[in-house]
Amino acid sequence: MSETLSNTLVEAINDEYKARATYLHVIGKFGEIRPFINIVEAEGRHIEALLPLFSKYEIDVPEDNWYARIQPPDSLIEACRAGVEGEIENAEMYDRLLDETKEYPDVQQLLMQLQKASAENHLPAFQRCVERGVKSGDGRGQDRRCGQHFK
C-alpha cells in the first residue's frame, strides 16, 4: 500500500464527511428541505462505500469531526450556491485523485462512481436550487417545491 493511496482515500472520505456536515447544518438551520435531505443521505452512502477500501488496504479511517468545524450558511440561497461550488470542487478533486490511483482499479472504479454521482445528481440539484431562489426574487422569495423561504 502506498502513501499516495492512503492520502487519496483519506482526502476522499474527508471530502464526503465535510459535505455531509455542511448539509446537516443546512437542514438543522432551515429544516428538512430538498435537495439537502436527499444529498445528505447520499453522502452517507458515499462514506460507507469508501470504508471497505480502508479495510482492504489496511488504512486507518480518519475521525469525522467535520460537524464541529463547519458553520452553517447565513441563507438558504447561500447554501445552494455553496453546494454548487462544493460539487464542482468535488469533481475536480476526483479528477486529481483518479490520476494518482491508476494502479488500483478497485479504487478507480469507486472514485469514478462517486464523481459521477456528484456531477450528474448533486450538482444539477444544487443548480436547480439556485435557479429557484433567483427566480423567486433574488433569493428572497418562497420556493414552492421545498416550501421554504430563501433568505
FIBAPA-551433 format. One line per 10 residues: number of its first residue (from 1); their letters; for each residue x, y negated, z negated of C-alpha. Coordinates in steps of 0.25 Angstrom, whole numbers. Layout:
BEGIN
NUM> a> X:Y:Z ~ ... $
END
This chain:
BEGIN
1> msetlsntlv> 0:0:0 ~ 5:-13:4 ~ 5:-27:-3 ~ -2:-32:9 ~ -13:-22:7 ~ -14:-25:-7 ~ -15:-40:-5 ~ -25:-38:7 ~ -35:-31:-2 ~ -33:-40:-14 $
11> eaindeykar> -36:-52:-5 ~ -48:-46:2 ~ -54:-42:-11 ~ -51:-55:-18 ~ -58:-62:-6 ~ -70:-53:-8 ~ -70:-56:-23 ~ -69:-71:-20 ~ -81:-71:-10 ~ -89:-63:-20 $
21> atylhvigkf> -86:-72:-31 ~ -89:-84:-23 ~ -103:-79:-18 ~ -106:-74:-33 ~ -104:-89:-37 ~ -113:-94:-26 ~ -124:-84:-30 ~ -122:-88:-44 ~ -124:-103:-41 ~ -134:-103:-30 $
31> geirpfiniv> -142:-90:-32 ~ -143:-77:-24 ~ -143:-82:-10 ~ -138:-77:3 ~ -128:-76:9 ~ -121:-75:-5 ~ -129:-64:-11 ~ -126:-55:1 ~ -112:-58:3 ~ -108:-57:-12 $
41> eaegrhieal> -113:-43:-11 ~ -105:-41:2 ~ -92:-46:-5 ~ -94:-36:-16 ~ -95:-25:-5 ~ -82:-30:1 ~ -75:-29:-12 ~ -80:-15:-14 ~ -75:-11:0 ~ -61:-16:-4 $
51> lplfskyeid> -60:-9:-17 ~ -57:5:-10 ~ -45:-1:-3 ~ -39:-6:-16 ~ -41:8:-22 ~ -35:15:-9 ~ -23:7:-9 ~ -21:6:-24 ~ -22:-9:-25 ~ -27:-16:-37 $
61> vpednwyari> -41:-22:-36 ~ -40:-37:-40 ~ -49:-42:-50 ~ -61:-50:-45 ~ -60:-63:-53 ~ -65:-72:-42 ~ -79:-76:-48 ~ -71:-84:-59 ~ -62:-90:-48 ~ -73:-95:-39 $
71> qppdslieac> -82:-108:-41 ~ -96:-108:-35 ~ -98:-118:-23 ~ -106:-130:-26 ~ -117:-128:-16 ~ -123:-116:-8 ~ -119:-122:5 ~ -104:-124:0 ~ -105:-109:-4 ~ -110:-105:10 $
81> ragvegeien> -99:-113:17 ~ -89:-107:7 ~ -94:-93:11 ~ -91:-97:26 ~ -77:-101:23 ~ -75:-89:14 ~ -79:-79:24 ~ -71:-86:35 ~ -59:-85:26 ~ -62:-71:23 $
91> aemydrllde> -62:-67:37 ~ -48:-74:39 ~ -43:-67:27 ~ -47:-53:32 ~ -40:-56:46 ~ -27:-58:38 ~ -29:-46:29 ~ -32:-37:41 ~ -19:-42:47 ~ -12:-38:35 $
101> tkeypdvqql> -18:-24:33 ~ -17:-17:47 ~ -10:-5:41 ~ -23:-2:32 ~ -34:2:41 ~ -44:4:30 ~ -41:-10:24 ~ -42:-16:38 ~ -56:-9:40 ~ -61:-15:27 $
111> lmqlqkasae> -56:-29:29 ~ -62:-29:43 ~ -75:-25:37 ~ -74:-36:27 ~ -70:-46:37 ~ -82:-42:46 ~ -92:-44:34 ~ -86:-58:31 ~ -86:-62:46 ~ -99:-56:50 $
121> nhlpafqrcv> -108:-57:38 ~ -103:-66:27 ~ -98:-78:36 ~ -111:-79:44 ~ -119:-78:31 ~ -112:-90:25 ~ -112:-97:38 ~ -127:-96:39 ~ -128:-101:24 ~ -120:-113:28 $
131> ergvksgdgr> -129:-115:40 ~ -142:-114:32 ~ -136:-124:22 ~ -133:-134:33 ~ -146:-133:40 ~ -153:-136:27 ~ -147:-149:25 ~ -132:-149:24 ~ -133:-138:13 ~ -143:-145:4 $
141> gqdrrcgqhf> -156:-139:9 ~ -163:-125:6 ~ -159:-113:13 ~ -171:-105:14 ~ -164:-91:17 ~ -157:-92:3 ~ -167:-100:-4 ~ -156:-109:-10 ~ -153:-124:-9 ~ -140:-127:-3 $
151> k> -133:-138:-11 $
END
